[in-house]
Amino acid sequence: MNRKVPRDEVLRRLRAEIAQGRQIVGSGAGSGLVARIADRCGVDLLVVYASGKFRQDGLPSIMGALPVANANDVMLQLGRERIFPVVRDTPVIGGVYCQDLTRDMDDLLDEMAAAGYSGVINFPTVGRIDGNYRKDLEALGLGIGREYAMITAARERGLTTLAYVYTPDEAAEMVRAGADVVVGHAGVTAGGEVGITEERTKPLDEVVRVFSAVFDAARAVREDVVLLSHGGPIVEPADAAYVAERTGAHGFVGASSTERIPIEKALTAVYTAFKQPAAGAGQEGSRA
C-alpha cells in the first residue's frame, strides 16, 4: 500500500540518481496494472492525472485537458482506488487543475496530502493554450498565475513540486514559485493508435533548442533544480537520452510513451500471435 513520501526524501532519491549518472524516470499511471509494474521496475515517480484515465480507456491523452470530466476528481479517485492500493514506495504525484474556481486549492492540496500523494504537478495547464483563448483566460484571472500560486502553496505544505513549462519565462517563474522539478513539455506525444503523427510534432532537434533555453532559465534561478523532458517526439528511451545529452536534462517523464504505446505494441503482438493457425490445424482427420 502506498505511503506519502516526504519531500526531502523524494529529492534525496532524485539527487542520488543524478549523482550516480542514472536517468530519472517518471511515468504516468492511469491504471493499477501500469502503476504496479512501474513501481516494481524502480520508476522514480508515478504521475496521476486526468489524461491517464483517458489513455487507459483507449482515447487520446488530450481528452484530459477538455471539459469532459472533473480533472481534480478524476485524479483523486484514480489515486485512491487504482494506484495507491498497488504501489509500495514510489512517490505518487497528482495532477492539479488550478483553474477550477469552484474548488478551494488549499483544501484540495490538504486532501491530496491526506490521501497519500507525495507531490503535485500543474496539469491540465493553461501553458498548453495560446492565442486569443489564452489571452481571455489570463484577463479573467484563470491564467498561469494560478499555477504558480498552487506550486507555492504545495511547497509550503511539504509536497514535492513538479511544473510543466513551455517557455523560459514560465520555467524561471515556476522555480521562483518553489518548483523542485521543471518538466519541459514538447506537446502531444507522437505515435501509437491515438497519438498524433510525427509530421504534426516538432523535430527532436527543435525540442532540444527550446528545452535548452527553458532549462537555462530554470537553472539561472536555482542551480539545483531537477530538469526533466516530456512529450512530442520524445517517445523511445533513445529520444530521451538524445535530449538529455544536449540539454542537461536529468531524465524523462513519460505518459503515452510509457503507459500507452508499449501496451498497444504488446497487445498487438499477443493478439496477432494468438490468431495464427496452430500447427496441423485445419487438416482433415488430424484428431481422428
Secondary structure, DSSP 8 states (H G I E B T S, - for coil): ------HHHHHHHHHHHHHTT--EEEEE-SSHHHHHHHHHTT-SEEEE-HHHHHHHTTS-GGGGGSTTS-HHHHHHHHIIIIITTT-SS--EEEEE-TT-TTS-HHHHHHHHHHHT--EEEE-S-GGG--HHHHHHHHHTT-STHHHHHHHHHHHHTT-EEEEEESSHHHHHHHHHHT-SEEEEE-SS-B-SSSSB-GGGS--HHHHHHHHHHHHHHHHHH-TT-EEEEESTT--SHHHHHHHHHHH---EEEESIIIIIHHHHHHHHHHHHHHTS--TTTT-TTTT-
